[in-house]
Amino acid sequence: MSEREDAMTFYQDLIIKATGVNRQDAEYIEDIMRNDIFHSTLDWQTRARLVRAAKTAAKLLAAYRSDPALAGYFPRA
């Protein structure tokens, strides 16, 4: 794994601290935040909004995993 692939984003670090998820789930949650919650980039959000969105996205990830049609897109670590 390259150094770039090994580096966590600022957002993934925030997500892990806000939700307690593992690194792989933080990647999924970051994607859910971008595509399903904000439909945009994250850089214009306040820290408080990012934390709330991370918690919401963690719940969405659990829901996605419980749906057989979506579970394959979000494998567990």
C-alpha atoms as one frame of an Amber mdcrd trajectory, in Angstrom:
protein
   0.000   0.000   0.000   1.406   3.395  -0.917   1.797   6.227   1.556  -1.089
   8.066  -0.111  -3.387   5.045   0.130  -2.363   4.590   3.765  -3.108   8.205
   4.730  -6.476   8.997   6.242  -8.283  12.097   5.168  -9.168  14.849   7.626
 -12.780  13.761   7.227 -12.103  10.096   7.962 -10.257  11.085  11.138 -13.209
  13.258  12.192 -15.651  10.429  11.373 -13.713   7.910  13.470 -13.594  10.317
  16.410 -17.311  11.167  16.094 -18.633   7.634  15.594 -15.991   5.162  16.766
 -16.083   3.217  13.489 -13.081   1.499  11.921 -11.095   2.954   9.057 -12.875
   1.066   6.270 -16.279   2.148   7.552 -14.982   5.727   7.840 -14.256   5.597
   4.095 -17.803   4.391   3.396 -19.274   7.027   5.704 -17.261   9.796   4.036
 -18.666   8.671   0.683 -22.227   8.550   2.074 -21.787  12.057   3.479 -20.651
  13.361   0.095 -23.220  11.564  -2.055 -26.300  10.913   0.083 -26.339  13.658
   2.708 -24.733  16.794   1.293 -24.723  15.884  -2.430 -21.583  17.966  -2.567
 -18.052  18.361  -1.346 -17.503  18.546   2.393 -15.122  21.481   2.597 -17.825
  24.126   3.062 -19.433  22.398   6.078 -18.832  23.429   9.678 -17.264  20.919
  12.038 -20.578  20.595  13.895 -22.454  19.791  10.681 -19.776  17.274   9.705
 -20.075  15.498  13.071 -23.885  15.357  12.804 -23.645  14.111   9.232 -21.100
  11.449  10.230 -23.502  10.090  12.846 -26.372  10.123  10.360 -24.223   8.451
   7.705 -23.210   5.728  10.185 -26.903   4.935  10.643 -27.395   4.931   6.873
 -24.437   2.549   6.476 -26.085   0.136   8.925 -29.359   0.398   6.991 -27.598
  -0.160   3.672 -25.890  -3.261   5.056 -29.208  -4.669   6.249 -30.683  -4.358
   2.741 -29.686  -7.396   0.657 -29.747  -5.312  -2.536 -27.186  -2.860  -1.110
 -25.151  -4.925   1.353 -22.654  -6.058  -1.295 -21.541  -2.480  -1.892 -20.518
  -2.054   1.766 -18.657  -5.211   2.881 -17.530  -5.407   6.484 -13.844  -5.287
   7.362
